[in-house]
Amino acid sequence: MLRFLTAGESHGKALVVILEGVPAGLAIDFDAVTVQLRRRQGGYGRGRRMAIESDRAEALSGIRHGVTTGAPVALLLPNKDWDNWQRTMQVGAGQPADASGADRPAVTRPRPGHADLAGAVKYGHDDIRDVLERASARETAARVAAGAIARQLLQPIGIEIVSHVVSIGSVSLPDHLAITFDEARAIRDDSPLHCVDDAIERRMIAEIDRAREAGDTMGGSFEVLARHVPVGLGSYVQWDRKLDGRLAQAVMSIPAIKGVGIGRGPASAALPGSRLHDEIVPHAGQPRSSGLGVDRPTNNAGGLEGGVTNGEDLRVSGYMKPIATLMKPLRSVDLATMAESPATVERSDVCAVPAAAVVAEAMVALVLADAAIEKFGGDSLVEFVANWRASRDRTSARFNRK
């Protein structure tokens, strides 16, 4: 089993991630980890913090001479904004911030759409900063670092993962399933929103600009694609082993994600079965990487049937609400006085859909790596890859006999 935990706050000294279950013998490319962390900070509509942070992960344990040992991997991501916040974050720890005893006033005006109010009630906080610091999407940097390790574990068994932005506000690609893996991978690195269509991307940018001018925020949707996913990851025998459920939970756990779709997703409900289900036809042409001897003319199921991967490209969509911090704040209540008051304004983005897509890539990588370890096993990378090859070869031999 591959599992991970994160620790740290938005303005804390550092984020820490512990990743347990990585087989021994995996050479870690930390430059590749940095690339993923940098991708998370990009995208049109991001805020000022992205100019401050330049995340880079440091190994604390589980990696020796650049290679995993089989022990839990611990990574540290220092917070470069710490100097500006350490007095505020240390208040109450015997280190008063200044002569008045407070560097920044307590946060008492919850933001609609954020965890502020519910978190303050749940944990009994008077200062909502204790909620917003942990509930902040800054925590997703640790997920991306962990996901970068998972991606490197998946590479030897051929799995590749990409993403692209499908919509911003009311501007959307006409059909996300028409976008191929290669088209998504070919999006240039400096694309403002990582959309495959330049003309639609320009309309998306205009949508973000209008929101910024109005002191508002904008959400949207994205799709993560994974190819060369082995047949048989996940299971239909228990509800909590279905891979579509595991993927949905992982992507839904990303801050501001309010919906997840597999394949055609919510649009599946509007189609008759004759137009939705992917027919199975004999394979013709070069052998498939999965060894499976059949083809699908369509992939409306998004590579999953019954909670199990079926050899087609995995397609997972996420739907992100607008960010909860508005520069023209919504109405709220000051919990210190119970009087109506504008919601708190924190440094924030106008739109972070491209960044959410990168985080979703990481979460998909973590779920797929967990499912691959579950199916193929192995305490070392050599054993893990050998078991995968043996499974692929058995499948190929089975269909080649026919």
Rosetta blueprint (number, residue, H / E / L):
1 M L
2 L L
3 R E
4 F E
5 L E
6 T E
7 A E
8 G L
9 E L
10 S L
11 H L
12 G L
13 K L
14 A E
15 L E
16 V E
17 V E
18 I E
19 L E
20 E E
21 G L
22 V L
23 P L
24 A E
25 G L
26 L L
27 A E
28 I L
29 D L
30 F H
31 D H
32 A H
33 V H
34 T H
35 V H
36 Q H
37 L H
38 R H
39 R H
40 R H
41 Q L
42 G L
43 G L
44 Y L
45 G L
46 R L
47 G L
48 R L
49 R H
50 M H
51 A H
52 I H
53 E L
54 S L
55 D L
56 R L
57 A L
58 E E
59 A E
60 L E
61 S E
62 G L
63 I E
64 R E
65 H L
66 G L
67 V E
68 T E
69 T L
70 G L
71 A L
72 P L
73 V E
74 A E
75 L E
76 L E
77 L E
78 P E
79 N L
80 K L
81 D L
82 W H
83 D H
84 N H
85 W H
86 Q H
87 R H
88 T H
89 M H
90 Q H
91 V L
92 G L
93 A L
94 G L
95 Q L
96 P L
97 A L
98 D L
99 A L
100 S L
101 G L
102 A L
103 D L
104 R L
105 P L
106 A L
107 V L
108 T L
109 R L
110 P L
111 R L
112 P L
113 G L
114 H L
115 A L
116 D H
117 L H
118 A H
119 G H
120 A H
121 V H
122 K H
123 Y H
124 G L
125 H L
126 D L
127 D L
128 I L
129 R H
130 D H
131 V H
132 L H
133 E H
134 R H
135 A H
136 S L
137 A H
138 R H
139 E H
140 T H
141 A H
142 A H
143 R H
144 V H
145 A H
146 A H
147 G H
148 A H
149 I H
150 A H
151 R H
152 Q H
153 L H
154 L H
155 Q H
156 P H
157 I H
158 G L
159 I L
160 E E
161 I E
162 V E
163 S E
164 H E
165 V E
166 V E
167 S E
168 I E
169 G L
170 S L
171 V E
172 S E
173 L L
174 P L
175 D L
176 H H
177 L H
178 A H
179 I L
180 T L
181 F H
182 D H
183 E H
184 A H
185 R H
186 A L
187 I L
188 R L
189 D L
190 D L
191 S L
192 P L
193 L L
194 H L
195 C L
196 V L
197 D L
198 D H
199 A H
200 I H
201 E H
202 R H
203 R H
204 M H
205 I H
206 A H
207 E H
208 I H
209 D H
210 R H
211 A H
212 R H
213 E H
214 A L
215 G L
216 D L
217 T L
218 M L
219 G L
220 G E
221 S E
222 F E
223 E E
224 V E
225 L E
226 A E
227 R E
228 H L
229 V L
230 P L
231 V L
232 G L
233 L L
234 G E
235 S L
236 Y L
237 V L
238 Q L
239 W H
240 D H
241 R H
242 K L
243 L H
244 D H
245 G H
246 R H
247 L H
248 A H
249 Q H
250 A H
251 V H
252 M H
253 S L
254 I L
255 P L
256 A L
257 I E
258 K E
259 G E
260 V E
261 G E
262 I E
263 G L
264 R L
265 G H
266 P H
267 A H
268 S H
269 A H
270 A H
271 L L
272 P L
273 G H
274 S H
275 R H
276 L H
277 H L
278 D L
279 E L
280 I L
281 V E
282 P E
283 H L
284 A L
285 G L
286 Q L
287 P L
288 R L
289 S L
290 S L
291 G L
292 L L
293 G L
294 V E
295 D E
296 R L
297 P L
298 T L
299 N L
300 N L
301 A L
302 G L
303 G L
304 L E
305 E E
306 G L
307 G L
308 V E
309 T E
310 N L
311 G L
312 E L
313 D L
314 L E
315 R E
316 V E
317 S E
318 G E
319 Y E
320 M E
321 K L
322 P L
323 I L
324 A L
325 T L
326 L L
327 M L
328 K L
329 P L
330 L L
331 R E
332 S E
333 V E
334 D E
335 L L
336 A L
337 T L
338 M L
339 A E
340 E E
341 S E
342 P E
343 A L
344 T L
345 V L
346 E L
347 R L
348 S L
349 D L
350 V L
351 C L
352 A L
353 V H
354 P H
355 A H
356 A H
357 A H
358 V H
359 V H
360 A H
361 E H
362 A H
363 M H
364 V H
365 A H
366 L H
367 V H
368 L H
369 A H
370 D H
371 A H
372 A H
373 I H
374 E H
375 K H
376 F H
377 G L
378 G L
379 D L
380 S E
381 L H
382 V H
383 E H
384 F H
385 V H
386 A H
387 N H
388 W H
389 R H
390 A H
391 S H
392 R H
393 D H
394 R H
395 T H
396 S H
397 A H
398 R H
399 F H
400 N H
401 R L
402 K L
